[in-house]
Amino acid sequence: MSDLTRPTTADLAALHPDVRARVEAMIADLRGQGCLPLVFETARSPERAAYLASIGRSQAGTASLHVPRSDGLARAADVVDGRRDEHGRLLLWGGAFPGDPPDISARREAAAADYFRAQGAAAARAGLTWGGSWRSFRDPAHVELA
């Protein structure tokens, strides 16, 4: 059994070609702005999708567009900030690590917010739906083509 706490795959080849092309365009756009996007997860096993829903990290569960469809390909990706903080930790979604002083946590939050604003705009230019604009469940790493 796989470790459900870890991404199933971050391989862009696991995405439907239309989605892959748009995610690649978004990533190129972000890199052109000096960002360092990191593909965190593309296709997700149904078991991982159910696990993420059970811990409140997803509302879609096995209906998630990360779960491959009948063609074996996913329609969603999670892309995060690939920069590292002063301690060598990935910024990912921002936020605090245990023991971080408030000033480091605040810098991490600000850096993540700046990155995800850029990702939201780049996703729109690429024709992707950005999870950071959702009202009921904000997921700024998530992009999809429904």
C-alpha angles and dihedrals in degrees: 000000000000125000102263091200091068128070114267093223140337093198113132088207087071089068127089107262093247091053093043092053091050094046090049090051090050091049092049089049091051093047088050087058091052095259123137106219118191122199102229101177138353117165115028128196116243088242093055090045090054091046092052090050090050092057095043097253093116136025097196099064112179090351088068116126086231088072108087117251127223090291090059094247133114126228099207141059136190111222121183141180106282096196119112128228125234090279094054095254121136113254091219104154096349123236134115134311117211109277096018114139115239094254092059092046090050092050090049091050092048093048092049092048091052092048095048092048087057091046092051092053093044091049091053091050089051092050095250130135110241119215091212090073095055115113102205100043117012113208108170094181092057126095125170147169108219 
